[in-house]
């Protein structure tokens, strides 16, 4: 996985979406599965969101 630069995102020809392995806004970033398991959470899932320059902070489209 790579974090995209703001310049790359701003110059994309169309909005980008990302499938993130957590129920955002919880567990942004890397090592999501490990952090969820270590936290004792009883519910976990994934989020489809719009890519923005701020990591995993775009509008959530579906969970």
mmCIF file of the N, C-alpha and C atoms, coordinates in Angstrom:
data_MODEL
# 
_entry.id   MODEL 
# 
loop_
_atom_site.group_PDB 
_atom_site.id 
_atom_site.type_symbol 
_atom_site.label_atom_id 
_atom_site.label_alt_id 
_atom_site.label_comp_id 
_atom_site.label_asym_id 
_atom_site.label_entity_id 
_atom_site.label_seq_id 
_atom_site.pdbx_PDB_ins_code 
_atom_site.Cartn_x 
_atom_site.Cartn_y 
_atom_site.Cartn_z 
_atom_site.occupancy 
_atom_site.B_iso_or_equiv 
_atom_site.pdbx_formal_charge 
_atom_site.auth_seq_id 
_atom_site.auth_comp_id 
_atom_site.auth_asym_id 
_atom_site.auth_atom_id 
_atom_site.pdbx_PDB_model_num 
ATOM 1   N N  . UNK A 1 1  ? 0.834   -1.172 0.000   1.00 0.00 ? 1  UNK A N  1 
ATOM 2   C CA . UNK A 1 1  ? 0.000   0.000  0.000   1.00 0.00 ? 1  UNK A CA 1 
ATOM 3   C C  . UNK A 1 1  ? 0.881   1.238  0.000   1.00 0.00 ? 1  UNK A C  1 
ATOM 4   N N  . UNK A 1 2  ? 0.403   2.275  -0.688  1.00 0.00 ? 2  UNK A N  1 
ATOM 5   C CA . UNK A 1 2  ? 1.135   3.537  -0.731  1.00 0.00 ? 2  UNK A CA 1 
ATOM 6   C C  . UNK A 1 2  ? 0.194   4.691  -0.431  1.00 0.00 ? 2  UNK A C  1 
ATOM 7   N N  . UNK A 1 3  ? 0.724   5.696  0.224   1.00 0.00 ? 3  UNK A N  1 
ATOM 8   C CA . UNK A 1 3  ? -0.028  6.922  0.450   1.00 0.00 ? 3  UNK A CA 1 
ATOM 9   C C  . UNK A 1 3  ? 0.193   7.803  -0.779  1.00 0.00 ? 3  UNK A C  1 
ATOM 10  N N  . UNK A 1 4  ? -0.897  8.245  -1.380  1.00 0.00 ? 4  UNK A N  1 
ATOM 11  C CA . UNK A 1 4  ? -0.812  9.071  -2.581  1.00 0.00 ? 4  UNK A CA 1 
ATOM 12  C C  . UNK A 1 4  ? -0.534  10.522 -2.206  1.00 0.00 ? 4  UNK A C  1 
ATOM 13  N N  . UNK A 1 5  ? 0.260   11.180 -3.028  1.00 0.00 ? 5  UNK A N  1 
ATOM 14  C CA . UNK A 1 5  ? 0.572   12.589 -2.756  1.00 0.00 ? 5  UNK A CA 1 
ATOM 15  C C  . UNK A 1 5  ? -0.642  13.464 -3.069  1.00 0.00 ? 5  UNK A C  1 
ATOM 16  N N  . UNK A 1 6  ? -0.703  14.607 -2.414  1.00 0.00 ? 6  UNK A N  1 
ATOM 17  C CA . UNK A 1 6  ? -1.788  15.559 -2.666  1.00 0.00 ? 6  UNK A CA 1 
ATOM 18  C C  . UNK A 1 6  ? -1.773  15.998 -4.125  1.00 0.00 ? 6  UNK A C  1 
ATOM 19  N N  . UNK A 1 7  ? -0.590  16.168 -4.698  1.00 0.00 ? 7  UNK A N  1 
ATOM 20  C CA . UNK A 1 7  ? -0.468  16.566 -6.099  1.00 0.00 ? 7  UNK A CA 1 
ATOM 21  C C  . UNK A 1 7  ? -1.079  15.505 -7.019  1.00 0.00 ? 7  UNK A C  1 
ATOM 22  N N  . UNK A 1 8  ? -0.799  14.251 -6.750  1.00 0.00 ? 8  UNK A N  1 
ATOM 23  C CA . UNK A 1 8  ? -1.357  13.157 -7.554  1.00 0.00 ? 8  UNK A CA 1 
ATOM 24  C C  . UNK A 1 8  ? -2.879  13.152 -7.453  1.00 0.00 ? 8  UNK A C  1 
ATOM 25  N N  . UNK A 1 9  ? -3.401  13.274 -6.244  1.00 0.00 ? 9  UNK A N  1 
ATOM 26  C CA . UNK A 1 9  ? -4.854  13.258 -6.024  1.00 0.00 ? 9  UNK A CA 1 
ATOM 27  C C  . UNK A 1 9  ? -5.507  14.453 -6.712  1.00 0.00 ? 9  UNK A C  1 
ATOM 28  N N  . UNK A 1 10 ? -4.917  15.635 -6.558  1.00 0.00 ? 10 UNK A N  1 
ATOM 29  C CA . UNK A 1 10 ? -5.490  16.851 -7.137  1.00 0.00 ? 10 UNK A CA 1 
ATOM 30  C C  . UNK A 1 10 ? -5.498  16.826 -8.661  1.00 0.00 ? 10 UNK A C  1 
ATOM 31  N N  . UNK A 1 11 ? -4.566  16.101 -9.266  1.00 0.00 ? 11 UNK A N  1 
ATOM 32  C CA . UNK A 1 11 ? -4.462  16.059 -10.726 1.00 0.00 ? 11 UNK A CA 1 
ATOM 33  C C  . UNK A 1 11 ? -5.070  14.812 -11.345 1.00 0.00 ? 11 UNK A C  1 
ATOM 34  N N  . UNK A 1 12 ? -5.722  13.998 -10.565 1.00 0.00 ? 12 UNK A N  1 
ATOM 35  C CA . UNK A 1 12 ? -6.385  12.801 -11.102 1.00 0.00 ? 12 UNK A CA 1 
ATOM 36  C C  . UNK A 1 12 ? -7.522  13.242 -12.024 1.00 0.00 ? 12 UNK A C  1 
ATOM 37  N N  . UNK A 1 13 ? -7.729  12.530 -13.132 1.00 0.00 ? 13 UNK A N  1 
ATOM 38  C CA . UNK A 1 13 ? -8.768  12.933 -14.084 1.00 0.00 ? 13 UNK A CA 1 
ATOM 39  C C  . UNK A 1 13 ? -10.196 12.722 -13.570 1.00 0.00 ? 13 UNK A C  1 
ATOM 40  N N  . UNK A 1 14 ? -10.347 11.953 -12.519 1.00 0.00 ? 14 UNK A N  1 
ATOM 41  C CA . UNK A 1 14 ? -11.668 11.681 -11.934 1.00 0.00 ? 14 UNK A CA 1 
ATOM 42  C C  . UNK A 1 14 ? -11.477 11.395 -10.452 1.00 0.00 ? 14 UNK A C  1 
ATOM 43  N N  . UNK A 1 15 ? -12.532 11.536 -9.657  1.00 0.00 ? 15 UNK A N  1 
ATOM 44  C CA . UNK A 1 15 ? -12.410 11.187 -8.234  1.00 0.00 ? 15 UNK A CA 1 
ATOM 45  C C  . UNK A 1 15 ? -11.988 9.724  -8.067  1.00 0.00 ? 15 UNK A C  1 
ATOM 46  N N  . UNK A 1 16 ? -11.194 9.469  -7.061  1.00 0.00 ? 16 UNK A N  1 
ATOM 47  C CA . UNK A 1 16 ? -10.756 8.101  -6.776  1.00 0.00 ? 16 UNK A CA 1 
ATOM 48  C C  . UNK A 1 16 ? -11.481 7.598  -5.543  1.00 0.00 ? 16 UNK A C  1 
ATOM 49  N N  . UNK A 1 17 ? -11.685 6.281  -5.499  1.00 0.00 ? 17 UNK A N  1 
ATOM 50  C CA . UNK A 1 17 ? -12.259 5.674  -4.304  1.00 0.00 ? 17 UNK A CA 1 
ATOM 51  C C  . UNK A 1 17 ? -11.291 4.642  -3.764  1.00 0.00 ? 17 UNK A C  1 
ATOM 52  N N  . UNK A 1 18 ? -11.442 4.337  -2.489  1.00 0.00 ? 18 UNK A N  1 
ATOM 53  C CA . UNK A 1 18 ? -10.579 3.377  -1.812  1.00 0.00 ? 18 UNK A CA 1 
ATOM 54  C C  . UNK A 1 18 ? -11.443 2.431  -0.990  1.00 0.00 ? 18 UNK A C  1 
ATOM 55  N N  . UNK A 1 19 ? -11.058 1.177  -0.968  1.00 0.00 ? 19 UNK A N  1 
ATOM 56  C CA . UNK A 1 19 ? -11.681 0.194  -0.084  1.00 0.00 ? 19 UNK A CA 1 
ATOM 57  C C  . UNK A 1 19 ? -10.759 0.054  1.114   1.00 0.00 ? 19 UNK A C  1 
ATOM 58  N N  . UNK A 1 20 ? -11.204 0.529  2.270   1.00 0.00 ? 20 UNK A N  1 
ATOM 59  C CA . UNK A 1 20 ? -10.380 0.523  3.482   1.00 0.00 ? 20 UNK A CA 1 
ATOM 60  C C  . UNK A 1 20 ? -10.905 -0.533 4.449   1.00 0.00 ? 20 UNK A C  1 
ATOM 61  N N  . UNK A 1 21 ? -10.018 -1.338 5.039   1.00 0.00 ? 21 UNK A N  1 
ATOM 62  C CA . UNK A 1 21 ? -10.449 -2.453 5.891   1.00 0.00 ? 21 UNK A CA 1 
ATOM 63  C C  . UNK A 1 21 ? -10.797 -2.068 7.328   1.00 0.00 ? 21 UNK A C  1 
ATOM 64  N N  . UNK A 1 22 ? -11.628 -1.043 7.486   1.00 0.00 ? 22 UNK A N  1 
ATOM 65  C CA . UNK A 1 22 ? -12.187 -0.728 8.810   1.00 0.00 ? 22 UNK A CA 1 
ATOM 66  C C  . UNK A 1 22 ? -13.465 0.064  8.610   1.00 0.00 ? 22 UNK A C  1 
ATOM 67  N N  . UNK A 1 23 ? -14.213 0.187  9.680   1.00 0.00 ? 23 UNK A N  1 
ATOM 68  C CA . UNK A 1 23 ? -15.415 1.010  9.659   1.00 0.00 ? 23 UNK A CA 1 
ATOM 69  C C  . UNK A 1 23 ? -14.997 2.435  10.007  1.00 0.00 ? 23 UNK A C  1 
ATOM 70  N N  . UNK A 1 24 ? -14.584 3.168  8.982   1.00 0.00 ? 24 UNK A N  1 
ATOM 71  C CA . UNK A 1 24 ? -14.132 4.541  9.196   1.00 0.00 ? 24 UNK A CA 1 
ATOM 72  C C  . UNK A 1 24 ? -15.225 5.362  9.865   1.00 0.00 ? 24 UNK A C  1 
ATOM 73  N N  . UNK A 1 25 ? -14.870 6.285  10.731  1.00 0.00 ? 25 UNK A N  1 
ATOM 74  C CA . UNK A 1 25 ? -13.546 6.869  10.903  1.00 0.00 ? 25 UNK A CA 1 
ATOM 75  C C  . UNK A 1 25 ? -12.625 6.109  11.854  1.00 0.00 ? 25 UNK A C  1 
ATOM 76  N N  . UNK A 1 26 ? -13.043 4.965  12.357  1.00 0.00 ? 26 UNK A N  1 
ATOM 77  C CA . UNK A 1 26 ? -12.180 4.181  13.253  1.00 0.00 ? 26 UNK A CA 1 
ATOM 78  C C  . UNK A 1 26 ? -11.049 3.518  12.467  1.00 0.00 ? 26 UNK A C  1 
ATOM 79  N N  . UNK A 1 27 ? -9.891  3.447  13.068  1.00 0.00 ? 27 UNK A N  1 
ATOM 80  C CA . UNK A 1 27 ? -8.746  2.696  12.559  1.00 0.00 ? 27 UNK A CA 1 
ATOM 81  C C  . UNK A 1 27 ? -8.273  3.154  11.183  1.00 0.00 ? 27 UNK A C  1 
ATOM 82  N N  . UNK A 1 28 ? -8.040  4.447  11.043  1.00 0.00 ? 28 UNK A N  1 
ATOM 83  C CA . UNK A 1 28 ? -7.445  4.971  9.818   1.00 0.00 ? 28 UNK A CA 1 
ATOM 84  C C  . UNK A 1 28 ? -6.001  4.492  9.733   1.00 0.00 ? 28 UNK A C  1 
ATOM 85  N N  . UNK A 1 29 ? -5.469  4.413  8.530   1.00 0.00 ? 29 UNK A N  1 
ATOM 86  C CA . UNK A 1 29 ? -4.061  4.088  8.349   1.00 0.00 ? 29 UNK A CA 1 
ATOM 87  C C  . UNK A 1 29 ? -3.785  2.608  8.192   1.00 0.00 ? 29 UNK A C  1 
ATOM 88  N N  . UNK A 1 30 ? -2.586  2.220  8.606   1.00 0.00 ? 30 UNK A N  1 
ATOM 89  C CA . UNK A 1 30 ? -2.091  0.855  8.399   1.00 0.00 ? 30 UNK A CA 1 
ATOM 90  C C  . UNK A 1 30 ? -2.372  -0.064 9.581   1.00 0.00 ? 30 UNK A C  1 
ATOM 91  N N  . UNK A 1 31 ? -2.125  -1.353 9.371   1.00 0.00 ? 31 UNK A N  1 
ATOM 92  C CA . UNK A 1 31 ? -2.239  -2.400 10.402  1.00 0.00 ? 31 UNK A CA 1 
ATOM 93  C C  . UNK A 1 31 ? -3.628  -2.448 11.026  1.00 0.00 ? 31 UNK A C  1 
ATOM 94  N N  . UNK A 1 32 ? -4.623  -2.208 10.206  1.00 0.00 ? 32 UNK A N  1 
ATOM 95  C CA . UNK A 1 32 ? -6.001  -2.123 10.686  1.00 0.00 ? 32 UNK A CA 1 
ATOM 96  C C  . UNK A 1 32 ? -6.452  -3.391 11.383  1.00 0.00 ? 32 UNK A C  1 
ATOM 97  N N  . UNK A 1 33 ? -6.260  -4.538 10.742  1.00 0.00 ? 33 UNK A N  1 
ATOM 98  C CA . UNK A 1 33 ? -6.753  -5.793 11.323  1.00 0.00 ? 33 UNK A CA 1 
ATOM 99  C C  . UNK A 1 33 ? -6.107  -6.072 12.678  1.00 0.00 ? 33 UNK A C  1 
ATOM 100 N N  . UNK A 1 34 ? -4.823  -5.865 12.773  1.00 0.00 ? 34 UNK A N  1 
ATOM 101 C CA . UNK A 1 34 ? -4.114  -6.092 14.038  1.00 0.00 ? 34 UNK A CA 1 
ATOM 102 C C  . UNK A 1 34 ? -4.649  -5.174 15.128  1.00 0.00 ? 34 UNK A C  1 
ATOM 103 N N  . UNK A 1 35 ? -4.828  -3.909 14.800  1.00 0.00 ? 35 UNK A N  1 
ATOM 104 C CA . UNK A 1 35 ? -5.311  -2.950 15.800  1.00 0.00 ? 35 UNK A CA 1 
ATOM 105 C C  . UNK A 1 35 ? -6.726  -3.284 16.258  1.00 0.00 ? 35 UNK A C  1 
ATOM 106 N N  . UNK A 1 36 ? -7.574  -3.725 15.339  1.00 0.00 ? 36 UNK A N  1 
ATOM 107 C CA . UNK A 1 36 ? -8.941  -4.102 15.720  1.00 0.00 ? 36 UNK A CA 1 
ATOM 108 C C  . UNK A 1 36 ? -8.916  -5.320 16.632  1.00 0.00 ? 36 UNK A C  1 
ATOM 109 N N  . UNK A 1 37 ? -8.159  -6.338 16.268  1.00 0.00 ? 37 UNK A N  1 
ATOM 110 C CA . UNK A 1 37 ? -8.090  -7.554 17.090  1.00 0.00 ? 37 UNK A CA 1 
ATOM 111 C C  . UNK A 1 37 ? -7.532  -7.254 18.481  1.00 0.00 ? 37 UNK A C  1 
ATOM 112 N N  . UNK A 1 38 ? -6.502  -6.434 18.554  1.00 0.00 ? 38 UNK A N  1 
ATOM 113 C CA . UNK A 1 38 ? -5.902  -6.099 19.848  1.00 0.00 ? 38 UNK A CA 1 
ATOM 114 C C  . UNK A 1 38 ? -6.822  -5.237 20.714  1.00 0.00 ? 38 UNK A C  1 
ATOM 115 N N  . UNK A 1 39 ? -7.735  -4.526 20.087  1.00 0.00 ? 39 UNK A N  1 
ATOM 116 C CA . UNK A 1 39 ? -8.622  -3.636 20.842  1.00 0.00 ? 39 UNK A CA 1 
ATOM 117 C C  . UNK A 1 39 ? -9.791  -4.372 21.481  1.00 0.00 ? 39 UNK A C  1 
ATOM 118 N N  . UNK A 1 40 ? -10.061 -5.597 21.016  1.00 0.00 ? 40 UNK A N  1 
ATOM 119 C CA . UNK A 1 40 ? -11.194 -6.343 21.545  1.00 0.00 ? 40 UNK A CA 1 
ATOM 120 C C  . UNK A 1 40 ? -12.527 -5.975 20.911  1.00 0.00 ? 40 UNK A C  1 
ATOM 121 N N  . UNK A 1 41 ? -12.489 -5.202 19.832  1.00 0.00 ? 41 UNK A N  1 
ATOM 122 C CA . UNK A 1 41 ? -13.733 -4.841 19.133  1.00 0.00 ? 41 UNK A CA 1 
ATOM 123 C C  . UNK A 1 41 ? -14.508 -6.103 18.772  1.00 0.00 ? 41 UNK A C  1 
ATOM 124 N N  . UNK A 1 42 ? -15.823 -6.003 18.848  1.00 0.00 ? 42 UNK A N  1 
ATOM 125 C CA . UNK A 1 42 ? -16.669 -7.146 18.515  1.00 0.00 ? 42 UNK A CA 1 
ATOM 126 C C  . UNK A 1 42 ? -17.271 -7.025 17.121  1.00 0.00 ? 42 UNK A C  1 
ATOM 127 N N  . UNK A 1 43 ? -17.087 -5.880 16.494  1.00 0.00 ? 43 UNK A N  1 
ATOM 128 C CA . UNK A 1 43 ? -17.613 -5.656 15.150  1.00 0.00 ? 43 UNK A CA 1 
ATOM 129 C C  . UNK A 1 43 ? -16.523 -5.048 14.282  1.00 0.00 ? 43 UNK A C  1 
ATOM 130 N N  . UNK A 1 44 ? -16.436 -5.527 13.048  1.00 0.00 ? 44 UNK A N  1 
ATOM 131 C CA . UNK A 1 44 ? -15.413 -5.043 12.129  1.00 0.00 ? 44 UNK A CA 1 
ATOM 132 C C  . UNK A 1 44 ? -15.988 -5.101 10.730  1.00 0.00 ? 44 UNK A C  1 
ATOM 133 N N  . UNK A 1 45 ? -15.476 -4.294 9.838   1.00 0.00 ? 45 UNK A N  1 
ATOM 134 C CA . UNK A 1 45 ? -15.957 -4.298 8.466   1.00 0.00 ? 45 UNK A CA 1 
ATOM 135 C C  . UNK A 1 45 ? -15.041 -3.472 7.593   1.00 0.00 ? 45 UNK A C  1 
ATOM 136 N N  . UNK A 1 46 ? -15.568 -3.034 6.459   1.00 0.00 ? 46 UNK A N  1 
ATOM 137 C CA . UNK A 1 46 ? -14.771 -2.219 5.552   1.00 0.00 ? 46 UNK A CA 1 
ATOM 138 C C  . UNK A 1 46 ? -15.575 -0.999 5.123   1.00 0.00 ? 46 UNK A C  1 
ATOM 139 N N  . UNK A 1 47 ? -14.868 -0.024 4.590   1.00 0.00 ? 47 UNK A N  1 
ATOM 140 C CA . UNK A 1 47 ? -15.481 1.223  4.128   1.00 0.00 ? 47 UNK A CA 1 
ATOM 141 C C  . UNK A 1 47 ? -15.007 1.516  2.715   1.00 0.00 ? 47 UNK A C  1 
ATOM 142 N N  . UNK A 1 48 ? -15.910 2.002  1.896   1.00 0.00 ? 48 UNK A N  1 
ATOM 143 C CA . UNK A 1 48 ? -15.563 2.536  0.585   1.00 0.00 ? 48 UNK A CA 1 
ATOM 144 C C  . UNK A 1 48 ? -15.670 4.045  0.727   1.00 0.00 ? 48 UNK A C  1 
ATOM 145 N N  . UNK A 1 49 ? -14.568 4.743  0.428   1.00 0.00 ? 49 UNK A N  1 
ATOM 146 C CA . UNK A 1 49 ? -14.562 6.195  0.622   1.00 0.00 ? 49 UNK A CA 1 
ATOM 147 C C  . UNK A 1 49 ? -13.833 6.907  -0.501  1.00 0.00 ? 49 UNK A C  1 
ATOM 148 N N  . UNK A 1 50 ? -14.122 8.192  -0.631  1.00 0.00 ? 50 UNK A N  1 
ATOM 149 C CA . UNK A 1 50 ? -13.461 9.039  -1.614  1.00 0.00 ? 50 UNK A CA 1 
ATOM 150 C C  . UNK A 1 50 ? -12.050 9.340  -1.114  1.00 0.00 ? 50 UNK A C  1 
ATOM 151 N N  . UNK A 1 51 ? -11.075 9.236  -2.004  1.00 0.00 ? 51 UNK A N  1 
ATOM 152 C CA . UNK A 1 51 ? -9.680  9.515  -1.650  1.00 0.00 ? 51 UNK A CA 1 
ATOM 153 C C  . UNK A 1 51 ? -9.472  11.030 -1.587  1.00 0.00 ? 51 UNK A C  1 
ATOM 154 N N  . UNK A 1 52 ? -8.872  11.481 -0.491  1.00 0.00 ? 52 UNK A N  1 
ATOM 155 C CA . UNK A 1 52 ? -8.496  12.886 -0.311  1.00 0.00 ? 52 UNK A CA 1 
ATOM 156 C C  . UNK A 1 52 ? -7.042  12.941 0.149   1.00 0.00 ? 52 UNK A C  1 
ATOM 157 N N  . UNK A 1 53 ? -6.489  14.141 0.177   1.00 0.00 ? 53 UNK A N  1 
ATOM 158 C CA . UNK A 1 53 ? -5.100  14.293 0.623   1.00 0.00 ? 53 UNK A CA 1 
ATOM 159 C C  . UNK A 1 53 ? -4.930  13.885 2.080   1.00 0.00 ? 53 UNK A C  1 
ATOM 160 N N  . UNK A 1 54 ? -5.973  14.035 2.891   1.00 0.00 ? 54 UNK A N  1 
ATOM 161 C CA . UNK A 1 54 ? -5.914  13.586 4.284   1.00 0.00 ? 54 UNK A CA 1 
ATOM 162 C C  . UNK A 1 54 ? -6.205  12.089 4.315   1.00 0.00 ? 54 UNK A C  1 
ATOM 163 N N  . UNK A 1 55 ? -5.311  11.316 4.883   1.00 0.00 ? 55 UNK A N  1 
ATOM 164 C CA . UNK A 1 55 ? -5.383  9.856  4.855   1.00 0.00 ? 55 UNK A CA 1 
ATOM 165 C C  . UNK A 1 55 ? -6.693  9.321  5.429   1.00 0.00 ? 55 UNK A C  1 
ATOM 166 N N  . UNK A 1 56 ? -7.409  8.539  4.614   1.00 0.00 ? 56 UNK A N  1 
ATOM 167 C CA . UNK A 1 56 ? -8.646  7.850  5.017   1.00 0.00 ? 56 UNK A CA 1 
ATOM 168 C C  . UNK A 1 56 ? -9.687  8.792  5.615   1.00 0.00 ? 56 UNK A C  1 
ATOM 169 N N  . UNK A 1 57 ? -9.762  10.003 5.084   1.00 0.00 ? 57 UNK A N  1 
ATOM 170 C CA . UNK A 1 57 ? -10.667 11.005 5.648   1.00 0.00 ? 57 UNK A CA 1 
ATOM 171 C C  . UNK A 1 57 ? -11.752 11.469 4.681   1.00 0.00 ? 57 UNK A C  1 
ATOM 172 N N  . UNK A 1 58 ? -11.789 10.905 3.477   1.00 0.00 ? 58 UNK A N  1 
ATOM 173 C CA . UNK A 1 58 ? -12.790 11.330 2.506   1.00 0.00 ? 58 UNK A CA 1 
ATOM 174 C C  . UNK A 1 58 ? -14.182 10.836 2.856   1.00 0.00 ? 58 UNK A C  1 
ATOM 175 N N  . UNK A 1 59 ? -15.164 11.353 2.136   1.00 0.00 ? 59 UNK A N  1 
ATOM 176 C CA . UNK A 1 59 ? -16.565 10.982 2.361   1.00 0.00 ? 59 UNK A CA 1 
ATOM 177 C C  . UNK A 1 59 ? -16.743 9.472  2.249   1.00 0.00 ? 59 UNK A C  1 
ATOM 178 N N  . UNK A 1 60 ? -17.357 8.872  3.257   1.00 0.00 ? 60 UNK A N  1 
ATOM 179 C CA . UNK A 1 60 ? -17.641 7.436  3.239   1.00 0.00 ? 60 UNK A CA 1 
ATOM 180 C C  . UNK A 1 60 ? -18.870 7.217  2.367   1.00 0.00 ? 60 UNK A C  1 
ATOM 181 N N  . UNK A 1 61 ? -18.718 6.350  1.360   1.00 0.00 ? 61 UNK A N  1 
ATOM 182 C CA . UNK A 1 61 ? -19.806 6.062  0.433   1.00 0.00 ? 61 UNK A CA 1 
ATOM 183 C C  . UNK A 1 61 ? -20.611 4.846  0.861   1.00 0.00 ? 61 UNK A C  1 
ATOM 184 N N  . UNK A 1 62 ? -19.936 3.894  1.500   1.00 0.00 ? 62 UNK A N  1 
ATOM 185 C CA . UNK A 1 62 ? -20.619 2.669  1.940   1.00 0.00 ? 62 UNK A CA 1 
ATOM 186 C C  . UNK A 1 62 ? -19.768 1.967  2.990   1.00 0.00 ? 62 UNK A C  1 
ATOM 187 N N  . UNK A 1 63 ? -20.461 1.215  3.862   1.00 0.00 ? 63 UNK A N  1 
ATOM 188 C CA . UNK A 1 63 ? -19.760 0.391  4.859   1.00 0.00 ? 63 UNK A CA 1 
ATOM 189 C C  . UNK A 1 63 ? -20.432 -0.961 4.919   1.00 0.00 ? 63 UNK A C  1 
# 
